Amino acid sequence: MADDTTADDDTTASEGDATEPETLHGVPVTRTGGQTVLYPDRAELHDLVRRLRDDEGYNMCLDVTAVDYLSFDAPRPLPDGIVPERFEVVVILMSHAKRERIRLRVQVPEADATLPSLFDVHPGAEAMEREVFDLFGLAFEGHPDLTRILMPEDWVGHPLRKDEAVGRIPVQFKGTADAR
């Protein structure tokens, strides 16, 4: 990835102007721990992942997970123009040819906790999206089977949300008449 700018990013800073932030496919870029990190908004996510697969060779989705920042008080290192939201979905893609990983950090507001599914671009993301839905309550629009994957079907709530009650869950054994 010698050139991290796109062909349509032909603006250059004139003398005396501040340097333009780095972008890839029009999305802000930072580097953390030797890894490229992109910050698309929800509307850009699906098309960006498709372009990264088709144009840049990121042909494997390694992970889709989420973070709930409800009680996180420290400043979050986000590029200028990226507004921090309660939830952040993190997608990690890999290019075998380049031997590189790229991380996407997508801000998801609590009031509209939805984002597009990546299933049609990376079918292996199906179970990972279900896990994020099950544990955080974030919905992936266009997912073929957005149902619980880890918690019982009758479970109320999403256990990894910071506003869920912390408590002990009794162990349940199937077929035991005298459950404790």
N, C-alpha and C positions, 0 to 999 in steps of 0.2 A: 504494500500500500504506500507507494512512493508519494503519490499526490492525493492528499486527503480532501481536496476540493472538487466540486463537480464542474462539468463543462459550462453549465449555466451560471456559475459563480465567477463571473469575469470582472467583478469590481475589484479595484485595487486601491489601497489607501494612498492618497497623494502626500507629498512631503509635509510634515508637520501634523498630519492626522494620526489619530490613534490607530493601532493595528487592528484590523477586523478579526473577530474571533474565528477560529477554525471551524469549518463545517464539512460535512460529508452528506451528499444528496440534500443539501439545504438544512441539515439538522446540526445543532451545536455539538461540538466534540470536546472532550477533555481526555486526559491520559492519567490513569491511576494504577500504580503497581505494574507498569509495563503493559497495561491493557487499555485499548481504545474504548471509550465510553460515549455513547450517543444518547441524546435527550429528546426523543421525538414526543410530540403531543399525541393524544389518543387517536386523532383523526389521521395522522401520518403513519401510525404503527404498521398497519397491514401492508401498505404499499412499500414502506421502507424495508420491511423484512423480505418482501418479494424481490425488490431491487438488490438487496444485499445477497440474496441467493443467486439471482440470475446474472447480475453484473459483477459482483465482487467475489463470488465463489463461497459464500457462507452457506454451505449446503446441509448443515446439521444443527438442529435446535437441541442444545444440551440441557437447558433448564428454563422453566417459567415459574417464578415464585413471587411473593409479595412481602411488603413490609408495612406495618401499621405504625405510623409516627404520632399517634394520638398524644402520648405522654412524653414525647421526646422534646426536650427544651433547648438542646444545644443547636447552634446554627448548622444547617445542612449545606455542604459544598455543592451548590448548583450554579451553572453558568448564568450570566445576566439574561434576563428575559424569561427564565424558567421559574414559575411560581410554585413553591412547595405546597403540596396537598397532603391530606391525612394519609392516603395510601400511595404506595409506589410499587408498580409491577416491574420486576427485573427479568429480562430475557437475555440468555446467553447463547450466542451462536458461534459455530466453529467452522473454519475453513481448513480442510485437510491439506489442500494444495499449498496454502500459505503457512500452515502450521500456526494459525492465529485464532484467538478468540476475540469476540467483540461483545460488549455488554450494552444493552439498551435499558435505560431507566425512564419509565413512563409515569408521570404524575396522574393520579386518579382521585377526583374529588369525592368526598363522602356523600354528598347530595346526589350524585349520579355515578355510582360505582360500577360503570360498565366500560368495556373496551372491546375492540374487534377480536374475534378468534383467529388464531394463526393456523388452525387445523388444515385448511386447504393449501397452505404453503408448506407447512411441516406437519404431516399427519401424526408424527410422534409426540406433538404437543398436546394431544387430546387428553391424556391422563393427567398431565401437569396442570392444565387449565382446570380440570375437574377438581384437583386437589386445592388450588387457589380458591375456587368457588366454595368448596366444602369448608375450608378452614378460615377464610377471610370474608366470604360473602360477595366477592367481586364477580360480576357476570360477564361472560364472553359471548358477545352477540355473534350468531351464526355457528355456534358450537353444535355438533350433531347430537350430543347426549349430555347436557349439562345437569348431571345428577350427583348426589353425594358419592364419594369413593372411599372415604376412610371412616366417617362417622355413621352411626345407624340412621336409617332413613327417617325415623321419627325424632331425631335429635333436633332440639330447638336452639337456634343460634349458630355462631361460628366461633369455635374455641380459640383461635389465634388473634381475634380482635382484642385490642387493649381494654375495651369497655365491657368485655364478658366477665362475669363473676368468676373469681378464683375460688376453687373449692375441690373437694375430694369427690371423685366419681366412683361409686361402688362397682366392684367387679361383678359382672353378670355371667353366669355359666348357663349354657343351654341345657335344658332337660333336668335341672336340679329343682326338686320340689321345695326344699327348705333353703332357699337362697338367703344369704346373710343380710 
